[in-house]
Amino acid sequence: MYQLCPEEPRDWHEVEALMDLCFAPGRTALSSYRLRDGVPPVGELCLCLRNGEGTLTAAIRYWPVRVGGRPVLLLGPVAVHPTAQGEGLGALLMRESLDRAIGMGWARVMLVGDAPYYSRFGFARLDDVEMPPPTNPDRVLGLELQAGAWLGVTGEVCRETSPETLAGLAEINNDPHMHAECVEIEAPLKGIHG
Ligand SMILES: CC(C)(COP(=O)(O)OP(=O)(O)OC[C@H]1O[C@@H](n2cnc3c(N)ncnc32)[C@H](O)[C@@H]1OP(=O)(O)O)[C@@H](O)C(=O)NCCC(=O)NCCS
Protein backbone atom coordinates (compact mmCIF):
# COMPACT_ATOMS: atom_id res chain seq x y z
CA MET A 1 0.00 0.00 0.00
CA TYR A 2 1.24 3.49 -0.86
CA GLN A 3 0.16 6.91 0.25
CA LEU A 4 -0.21 9.59 -2.42
CA CYS A 5 -0.08 13.17 -1.14
CA PRO A 6 0.36 16.63 -2.57
CA GLU A 7 3.94 17.79 -2.05
CA GLU A 8 4.12 20.10 0.95
CA PRO A 9 6.87 22.67 1.58
CA ARG A 10 8.39 20.33 4.20
CA ASP A 11 8.85 17.65 1.47
CA TRP A 12 10.99 19.91 -0.74
CA HIS A 13 14.47 18.71 0.27
CA GLU A 14 13.46 15.04 0.33
CA VAL A 15 12.08 15.33 -3.21
CA GLU A 16 15.26 17.12 -4.31
CA ALA A 17 17.34 14.27 -2.85
CA LEU A 18 15.25 11.71 -4.76
CA MET A 19 15.71 13.69 -8.00
CA ASP A 20 19.47 13.91 -7.37
CA LEU A 21 19.58 10.15 -6.88
CA CYS A 22 17.62 9.43 -10.07
CA PHE A 23 19.11 11.94 -12.51
CA ALA A 24 22.63 12.59 -13.75
CA PRO A 25 24.65 15.21 -11.87
CA GLY A 26 24.06 18.74 -13.12
CA ARG A 27 20.35 18.23 -13.77
CA THR A 28 19.56 21.75 -12.55
CA ALA A 29 21.84 23.20 -15.25
CA LEU A 30 19.34 22.01 -17.90
CA SER A 31 17.52 24.75 -19.74
CA SER A 32 14.15 23.52 -18.45
CA TYR A 33 15.21 24.59 -14.96
CA ARG A 34 15.62 28.20 -16.13
CA LEU A 35 11.89 28.17 -16.89
CA ARG A 36 11.23 27.21 -13.26
CA ASP A 37 13.56 29.70 -11.56
CA GLY A 38 11.57 32.03 -9.32
CA VAL A 39 8.24 30.55 -10.44
CA PRO A 40 6.04 28.66 -7.95
CA PRO A 41 5.25 25.09 -9.01
CA VAL A 42 1.65 24.04 -9.70
CA GLY A 43 1.39 22.60 -6.21
CA GLU A 44 -1.90 20.78 -6.77
CA LEU A 45 -0.13 18.58 -9.33
CA CYS A 46 3.14 18.01 -7.46
CA LEU A 47 2.67 14.60 -5.85
CA CYS A 48 4.67 12.45 -3.45
CA LEU A 49 4.25 8.69 -3.23
CA ARG A 50 5.39 7.07 0.03
CA ASN A 51 5.58 3.39 0.85
CA GLY A 52 4.13 1.74 3.96
CA GLU A 53 7.17 2.84 5.97
CA GLY A 54 6.74 6.43 4.92
CA THR A 55 9.79 6.42 2.63
CA LEU A 56 9.52 8.69 -0.39
CA THR A 57 9.40 6.30 -3.34
CA ALA A 58 8.38 8.51 -6.24
CA ALA A 59 7.58 12.13 -7.00
CA ILE A 60 6.36 14.32 -9.83
CA ARG A 61 6.34 18.09 -10.21
CA TYR A 62 4.78 20.57 -12.63
CA TRP A 63 5.42 24.23 -13.42
CA PRO A 64 3.45 26.74 -15.48
CA VAL A 65 5.05 28.06 -18.67
CA ARG A 66 3.85 29.96 -21.75
CA VAL A 67 4.07 29.09 -25.42
CA GLY A 68 2.92 31.75 -27.86
CA GLY A 69 1.40 33.55 -24.90
CA ARG A 70 -0.80 30.58 -24.02
CA PRO A 71 -0.64 28.78 -20.65
CA VAL A 72 1.02 25.37 -20.72
CA LEU A 73 1.90 22.87 -18.04
CA LEU A 74 5.56 21.83 -17.96
CA LEU A 75 5.64 18.28 -16.58
CA GLY A 76 8.74 17.25 -14.68
CA PRO A 77 10.81 16.19 -13.16
CA VAL A 78 9.32 12.79 -12.41
CA ALA A 79 11.39 10.16 -10.63
CA VAL A 80 10.98 6.76 -9.04
CA HIS A 81 13.50 5.46 -6.50
CA PRO A 82 15.92 3.04 -8.22
CA THR A 83 14.79 0.18 -5.98
CA ALA A 84 11.18 0.59 -7.15
CA GLN A 85 11.60 1.37 -10.85
CA GLY A 86 9.71 -0.72 -13.39
CA GLU A 87 6.84 -1.50 -11.01
CA GLY A 88 4.36 0.89 -12.56
CA LEU A 89 4.79 3.73 -10.07
CA GLY A 90 5.98 6.20 -12.70
CA ALA A 91 2.91 5.42 -14.78
CA LEU A 92 0.71 5.76 -11.72
CA LEU A 93 2.05 9.27 -11.02
CA MET A 94 1.77 10.27 -14.66
CA ARG A 95 -1.84 9.11 -14.98
CA GLU A 96 -2.97 10.48 -11.62
CA SER A 97 -1.43 13.91 -12.12
CA LEU A 98 -2.65 14.22 -15.71
CA ASP A 99 -6.18 13.30 -14.58
CA ARG A 100 -5.98 16.01 -11.93
CA ALA A 101 -4.69 18.50 -14.52
CA ILE A 102 -7.71 17.76 -16.71
CA GLY A 103 -9.96 18.24 -13.69
CA MET A 104 -8.36 21.62 -13.03
CA GLY A 105 -9.10 22.71 -16.60
CA TRP A 106 -5.56 22.73 -18.00
CA ALA A 107 -5.65 22.41 -21.79
CA ARG A 108 -2.12 21.29 -22.71
CA VAL A 109 1.02 19.85 -21.20
CA MET A 110 4.61 19.49 -22.39
CA LEU A 111 7.84 17.95 -21.16
CA VAL A 112 11.42 17.31 -22.17
CA GLY A 113 12.10 13.60 -22.03
CA ASP A 114 12.43 10.21 -23.65
CA ALA A 115 9.71 9.70 -26.27
CA PRO A 116 9.89 5.88 -25.92
CA TYR A 117 8.64 6.23 -22.35
CA TYR A 118 6.24 9.16 -22.60
CA SER A 119 4.58 8.13 -25.89
CA ARG A 120 2.65 5.46 -23.94
CA PHE A 121 0.78 8.29 -22.23
CA GLY A 122 0.03 9.96 -25.57
CA PHE A 123 2.93 12.43 -25.70
CA ALA A 124 4.29 13.21 -29.17
CA ARG A 125 6.98 15.50 -30.54
CA LEU A 126 6.03 19.19 -30.66
CA ASP A 127 7.58 20.27 -33.97
CA ASP A 128 6.87 23.97 -33.63
CA VAL A 129 7.68 24.50 -29.96
CA GLU A 130 11.20 25.60 -29.06
CA MET A 131 12.82 25.01 -25.73
CA PRO A 132 15.71 27.27 -24.76
CA PRO A 133 18.93 25.78 -26.18
CA PRO A 134 20.60 23.41 -25.82
CA THR A 135 17.63 21.02 -26.02
CA ASN A 136 17.30 18.11 -28.43
CA PRO A 137 14.05 18.87 -30.36
CA ASP A 138 13.23 15.15 -30.40
CA ARG A 139 12.78 15.33 -26.63
CA VAL A 140 10.28 18.22 -26.70
CA LEU A 141 6.96 16.39 -26.31
CA GLY A 142 3.36 17.49 -25.82
CA LEU A 143 -0.07 16.14 -24.97
CA GLU A 144 -3.50 17.68 -25.43
CA LEU A 145 -5.68 17.58 -22.33
CA GLN A 146 -8.47 19.20 -24.34
CA ALA A 147 -9.08 18.35 -27.99
CA GLY A 148 -7.08 20.57 -30.35
CA ALA A 149 -5.36 22.42 -27.53
CA TRP A 150 -1.92 22.42 -29.20
CA LEU A 151 -3.25 23.56 -32.60
CA GLY A 152 -1.63 26.88 -33.47
CA VAL A 153 0.26 27.05 -30.18
CA THR A 154 3.84 27.53 -31.40
CA GLY A 155 7.04 29.34 -30.63
CA GLU A 156 9.47 29.61 -27.76
CA VAL A 157 8.70 28.21 -24.35
CA CYS A 158 8.79 31.13 -21.92
CA ARG A 159 8.70 31.54 -18.15
CA GLU A 160 5.33 32.35 -16.62
CA THR A 161 5.54 36.01 -15.63
CA SER A 162 1.92 37.04 -15.07
CA PRO A 163 1.85 38.56 -11.55
CA GLU A 164 -1.72 37.33 -11.00
CA THR A 165 -0.85 33.77 -11.95
CA LEU A 166 2.30 33.71 -9.83
CA ALA A 167 0.50 35.19 -6.83
CA GLY A 168 -2.38 32.72 -7.21
CA LEU A 169 -0.04 29.74 -7.31
CA ALA A 170 1.93 30.95 -4.30
CA GLU A 171 -1.26 31.50 -2.32
CA ILE A 172 -2.53 27.96 -2.99
CA ASN A 173 0.89 26.40 -2.34
CA ASN A 174 1.22 28.14 1.02
CA ASP A 175 -2.28 27.34 2.31
CA PRO A 176 -2.53 23.71 3.49
CA HIS A 177 -6.32 24.06 3.72
CA MET A 178 -6.45 24.37 -0.07
CA HIS A 179 -4.47 21.16 -0.68
CA ALA A 180 -6.01 17.83 -1.67
CA GLU A 181 -6.22 15.05 0.91
CA CYS A 182 -3.74 12.19 0.84
CA VAL A 183 -5.11 8.95 -0.63
CA GLU A 184 -4.14 5.32 -0.07
CA ILE A 185 -3.14 3.53 -3.27
CA GLU A 186 -2.67 -0.18 -3.89
CA ALA A 187 0.68 -1.14 -5.42
CA PRO A 188 0.13 -1.24 -9.18
CA LEU A 189 -0.07 -4.63 -10.84
CA LYS A 190 3.26 -4.17 -12.69
CA GLY A 191 3.00 -1.43 -15.02
CA ILE A 192 1.19 0.65 -17.30
CA HIS A 193 -0.87 -1.73 -19.28
CA GLY A 194 -3.65 -2.46 -16.83
C1 LIG B 1 11.52 7.08 -15.97
C2 LIG B 1 10.82 6.68 -14.67
C3 LIG B 1 10.13 7.90 -14.06
C4 LIG B 1 9.76 5.64 -15.03
O1 LIG B 1 9.09 5.20 -13.87
P1 LIG B 1 8.98 3.62 -13.53
O2 LIG B 1 8.07 3.48 -12.39
O3 LIG B 1 10.36 3.06 -13.42
O4 LIG B 1 8.35 3.08 -14.90
P2 LIG B 1 7.00 2.26 -15.09
O5 LIG B 1 7.04 1.09 -14.17
O6 LIG B 1 5.87 3.17 -15.08
O7 LIG B 1 7.20 1.75 -16.59
C5 LIG B 1 8.19 0.80 -16.86
C6 LIG B 1 8.38 0.73 -18.35
O8 LIG B 1 8.94 1.98 -18.82
C7 LIG B 1 10.15 1.70 -19.51
N1 LIG B 1 11.05 2.84 -19.32
C8 LIG B 1 11.47 3.36 -18.16
N2 LIG B 1 12.28 4.40 -18.40
C9 LIG B 1 12.35 4.54 -19.73
C10 LIG B 1 13.05 5.43 -20.59
N3 LIG B 1 13.81 6.40 -20.13
N4 LIG B 1 12.87 5.26 -21.92
C11 LIG B 1 12.09 4.28 -22.42
N5 LIG B 1 11.41 3.41 -21.65
C12 LIG B 1 11.55 3.54 -20.32
C13 LIG B 1 10.66 0.42 -18.90
O9 LIG B 1 11.54 -0.24 -19.77
C14 LIG B 1 9.36 -0.36 -18.73
O10 LIG B 1 8.96 -0.87 -19.97
P3 LIG B 1 7.95 -2.16 -20.07
O11 LIG B 1 6.63 -1.74 -19.48
O12 LIG B 1 7.87 -2.42 -21.54
O13 LIG B 1 8.61 -3.25 -19.29
C15 LIG B 1 11.81 6.06 -13.65
O14 LIG B 1 12.35 4.88 -14.18
C16 LIG B 1 12.94 6.98 -13.24
O15 LIG B 1 12.81 7.70 -12.27
N6 LIG B 1 14.06 6.94 -13.96
C17 LIG B 1 15.19 7.77 -13.63
C18 LIG B 1 14.88 9.23 -13.86
C19 LIG B 1 14.50 9.52 -15.29
O16 LIG B 1 15.20 9.10 -16.19
N7 LIG B 1 13.38 10.26 -15.47
C20 LIG B 1 12.90 10.81 -16.68
C21 LIG B 1 12.98 10.00 -17.92
S1 LIG B 1 13.00 11.10 -19.29
The ligand as a Gaussian input file, in Angstrom:
#p B3LYP/6-31G(d) Opt

LIG

0 1
 C       11.516000       7.085000     -15.975000
 C       10.819000       6.682000     -14.666000
 C       10.132000       7.905000     -14.059000
 C        9.759000       5.644000     -15.028000
 O        9.094000       5.202000     -13.868000
 P        8.978000       3.625000     -13.529000
 O        8.065000       3.476000     -12.394000
 O       10.361000       3.057000     -13.416000
 O        8.351000       3.079000     -14.899000
 P        7.001000       2.262000     -15.095000
 O        7.036000       1.095000     -14.170000
 O        5.869000       3.168000     -15.083000
 O        7.196000       1.753000     -16.588000
 C        8.188000       0.796000     -16.862000
 C        8.379000       0.726000     -18.349000
 O        8.936000       1.976000     -18.817000
 C       10.153000       1.701000     -19.508000
 N       11.045000       2.838000     -19.316000
 C       11.468000       3.358000     -18.158000
 N       12.277000       4.404000     -18.402000
 C       12.346000       4.537000     -19.732000
 C       13.046000       5.434000     -20.595000
 N       13.815000       6.404000     -20.125000
 N       12.867000       5.255000     -21.920000
 C       12.087000       4.280000     -22.421000
 N       11.410000       3.405000     -21.654000
 C       11.554000       3.539000     -20.322000
 C       10.661000       0.419000     -18.903000
 O       11.544000      -0.236000     -19.774000
 C        9.361000      -0.363000     -18.728000
 O        8.961000      -0.874000     -19.966000
 P        7.952000      -2.162000     -20.074000
 O        6.627000      -1.735000     -19.478000
 O        7.866000      -2.420000     -21.538000
 O        8.606000      -3.254000     -19.291000
 C       11.809000       6.057000     -13.655000
 O       12.350000       4.878000     -14.175000
 C       12.938000       6.978000     -13.239000
 O       12.814000       7.697000     -12.265000
 N       14.058000       6.944000     -13.964000
 C       15.193000       7.765000     -13.629000
 C       14.880000       9.226000     -13.864000
 C       14.499000       9.521000     -15.285000
 O       15.200000       9.105000     -16.193000
 N       13.379000      10.263000     -15.472000
 C       12.899000      10.813000     -16.677000
 C       12.984000       9.996000     -17.919000
 S       13.002000      11.101000     -19.289000

